[in-house]
Amino acid sequence: MVDIFSSLNINLTKEQIRKFEEFAEILKENNKLFNLTSIKEGRETQIKHFLDSSAGVDFFKHNSTIVEIGSGGGFPSVPLMILRNDLKFTLVEATEKKCIYLEKVRAALDLNCNILNERAEVLGKNPLYRQKFDYATARAVARLNVLCEYCLPFVKIGGSFIAYKGEANEEIKEAENSVKVLGGKIDSIKRYSLPEEEGDHCLIKIDKKISTPDIYPRGNGKERKRPL
């Protein structure tokens, strides 16, 4: 595992290695029950899930609050929490059985997070969560124009949405209107390649410049059916 992480200049401590190994076991055991990922081989999991999630480790300021939309198997949140115990995460997952799995992971690894079994478009309207976070993040949930409507309502003015994507040139262009309407501006794009020819990926940092209009997120599936 150490050699994989060194490809992105990430040096793991013994405790972090132990937690990643324990996380891999929990993921493997629960994948049979909850269908968390189609990737089942150990090294492939380490590269495509653990390393890819960890690529954004330096994007978040110290002691930041982060909301993750569509947590699923816990990517990128769990690897980021293993590497950065100063980060405070709120994991939003609409599927109850996946929340049960995430609670197991939280307890086993002693992670600094809350887990909410709710839809993003509902929580995004809730004043307890709307524009309350330093960052939002998401990985493998939807196209970027849709993700912006799910994620940007949660971000404070001055905060950022960090989107994990593969080769996303088309999606970035497609999302220009969505970013602008929702109060954001693309700040930077970090491109990187996963080892062992596992593909080119990128991290898109979208800064929150002004408040998201109250009508967003629209809900009732409109985000996906009629993207901005």
GIVENRA-V176545 format. One record per residue. N is the residue number from 1. RES is the residue in one small letter. SS is DSSP state (@ for helix, = for strand, . for the rest). PSI is psi in whole degrees, 0 to 359 (* if undefined). OMEGA is omega in radians with two decimals (none if undefined). Layout:
((N	RES	SS	PSI	OMEGA) (N	RES	SS	PSI	OMEGA))
This chain:
((1	m	.	323	-3.10) (2	v	@	319	-3.12) (3	d	@	326	3.13) (4	i	@	313	-3.09) (5	f	@	330	3.14) (6	s	@	339	3.13) (7	s	.	336	3.07) (8	l	.	21	3.11) (9	n	.	39	3.07) (10	i	.	120	-3.13) (11	n	.	117	-3.09) (12	l	.	141	2.98) (13	t	.	168	3.10) (14	k	@	321	3.13) (15	e	@	320	3.11) (16	q	@	321	3.07) (17	i	@	316	3.13) (18	r	@	317	-3.12) (19	k	@	321	3.09) (20	f	@	320	3.12) (21	e	@	320	3.11) (22	e	@	320	3.10) (23	f	@	318	3.13) (24	a	@	321	3.12) (25	e	@	317	3.13) (26	i	@	318	3.13) (27	l	@	315	-3.13) (28	k	@	314	-3.13) (29	e	@	316	-3.04) (30	n	@	343	3.12) (31	n	@	329	3.11) (32	k	@	328	-3.10) (33	l	@	321	-2.93) (34	f	@	359	3.12) (35	n	.	59	-3.03) (36	l	.	327	-3.11) (37	t	.	150	3.08) (38	s	.	349	-3.14) (39	i	.	118	-3.02) (40	k	.	342	-3.11) (41	e	.	140	-2.97) (42	g	@	307	-3.09) (43	r	@	324	3.09) (44	e	@	320	3.08) (45	t	@	317	-3.13) (46	q	@	319	-3.11) (47	i	@	306	-2.99) (48	k	@	335	3.14) (49	h	@	302	-3.03) (50	f	@	308	-3.10) (51	l	@	315	-3.14) (52	d	@	316	3.11) (53	s	@	324	-3.07) (54	s	@	348	-3.09) (55	a	.	336	-3.12) (56	g	.	15	-2.99) (57	v	.	329	-3.10) (58	d	.	4	-3.10) (59	f	.	344	-2.99) (60	f	.	129	3.13) (61	k	.	159	-3.10) (62	h	.	136	3.09) (63	n	.	29	-3.14) (64	s	.	155	2.96) (65	t	=	133	-3.03) (66	i	=	133	3.00) (67	v	=	131	3.08) (68	e	=	128	-3.09) (69	i	=	127	-3.14) (70	g	.	59	-2.98) (71	s	.	323	3.09) (72	g	.	244	-3.14) (73	g	.	356	3.13) (74	g	.	35	-3.13) (75	f	.	128	0.17) (76	p	.	1	-2.91) (77	s	@	312	-3.03) (78	v	@	310	3.05) (79	p	@	321	3.12) (80	l	@	321	3.11) (81	m	@	327	3.08) (82	i	@	320	-3.11) (83	l	@	331	-3.04) (84	r	.	93	-3.12) (85	n	.	0	3.06) (86	d	.	344	-3.08) (87	l	.	139	3.13) (88	k	=	111	-3.06) (89	f	=	147	2.87) (90	t	=	118	-3.10) (91	l	=	124	-3.12) (92	v	=	117	-3.10) (93	e	=	127	-3.05) (94	a	.	339	-3.07) (95	t	.	120	-3.03) (96	e	@	317	-3.08) (97	k	@	329	3.08) (98	k	@	329	3.06) (99	c	@	324	3.08) (100	i	@	316	3.07) (101	y	@	314	-3.12) (102	l	@	326	3.07) (103	e	@	322	3.08) (104	k	@	316	3.14) (105	v	@	314	-3.14) (106	r	@	313	-3.10) (107	a	@	316	-3.08) (108	a	@	322	-3.06) (109	l	@	0	3.14) (110	d	.	58	-3.06) (111	l	.	152	-3.09) (112	n	.	81	-3.09) (113	c	=	159	2.94) (114	n	=	150	-3.14) (115	i	=	123	-3.10) (116	l	=	123	3.09) (117	n	=	87	-3.07) (118	e	.	162	3.09) (119	r	.	142	-3.10) (120	a	@	323	-3.09) (121	e	@	340	3.05) (122	v	@	309	-3.13) (123	l	@	329	-3.13) (124	g	.	342	3.08) (125	k	.	347	-3.06) (126	n	.	123	-3.10) (127	p	.	343	3.09) (128	l	.	339	-3.07) (129	y	.	339	-3.08) (130	r	.	125	3.12) (131	q	.	41	-3.12) (132	k	.	352	-2.98) (133	f	=	148	3.05) (134	d	=	325	-3.12) (135	y	=	153	2.86) (136	a	=	152	3.07) (137	t	=	158	3.12) (138	a	=	151	-3.12) (139	r	=	129	3.07) (140	a	.	47	-3.13) (141	v	.	312	-3.08) (142	a	.	174	3.05) (143	r	.	159	-2.97) (144	l	@	322	-3.13) (145	n	@	327	3.08) (146	v	@	316	-3.13) (147	l	@	321	-3.13) (148	c	@	320	-3.14) (149	e	@	328	3.06) (150	y	@	323	-2.91) (151	c	@	316	-3.03) (152	l	@	329	3.09) (153	p	@	337	-3.12) (154	f	@	344	-2.95) (155	v	=	135	3.05) (156	k	=	155	2.94) (157	i	=	129	-3.05) (158	g	=	348	3.09) (159	g	=	191	-3.07) (160	s	=	153	2.97) (161	f	=	124	3.12) (162	i	=	110	-3.10) (163	a	=	128	3.06) (164	y	=	123	-3.09) (165	k	=	163	2.99) (166	g	.	223	3.04) (167	e	.	111	-2.87) (168	a	.	22	-3.10) (169	n	@	315	-3.14) (170	e	@	317	-3.13) (171	e	@	323	-3.14) (172	i	@	315	3.11) (173	k	@	318	-3.14) (174	e	@	330	-3.03) (175	a	.	2	-3.05) (176	e	@	316	-3.12) (177	n	@	317	3.14) (178	s	@	314	-3.14) (179	v	@	313	-3.09) (180	k	@	313	-3.10) (181	v	@	324	-3.04) (182	l	.	4	3.03) (183	g	.	16	-3.08) (184	g	=	174	3.04) (185	k	=	130	3.13) (186	i	=	121	-3.10) (187	d	=	314	-3.07) (188	s	=	160	3.09) (189	i	=	120	3.10) (190	k	=	120	3.14) (191	r	=	141	3.14) (192	y	=	159	3.13) (193	s	=	134	3.06) (194	l	.	147	-3.12) (195	p	.	167	3.10) (196	e	.	35	3.06) (197	e	.	41	3.14) (198	e	.	13	2.95) (199	g	.	161	3.08) (200	d	=	135	-3.08) (201	h	=	170	3.06) (202	c	=	157	3.02) (203	l	=	126	-3.10) (204	i	=	120	3.13) (205	k	=	115	-3.14) (206	i	=	114	-3.11) (207	d	=	143	3.11) (208	k	=	114	-3.05) (209	k	.	321	3.14) (210	i	.	165	-3.12) (211	s	.	143	3.03) (212	t	.	130	3.10) (213	p	.	144	-3.02) (214	d	.	334	-3.07) (215	i	.	348	-3.12) (216	y	.	141	-0.01) (217	p	.	149	-3.03) (218	r	.	328	3.13) (219	g	.	178	3.14) (220	n	.	30	3.07) (221	g	.	3	-3.09) (222	k	@	333	3.13) (223	e	@	321	-3.12) (224	r	@	323	-3.08) (225	k	@	322	-3.11) (226	r	.	72	-3.12) (227	p	.	148	3.13) (228	l	.	*	none))
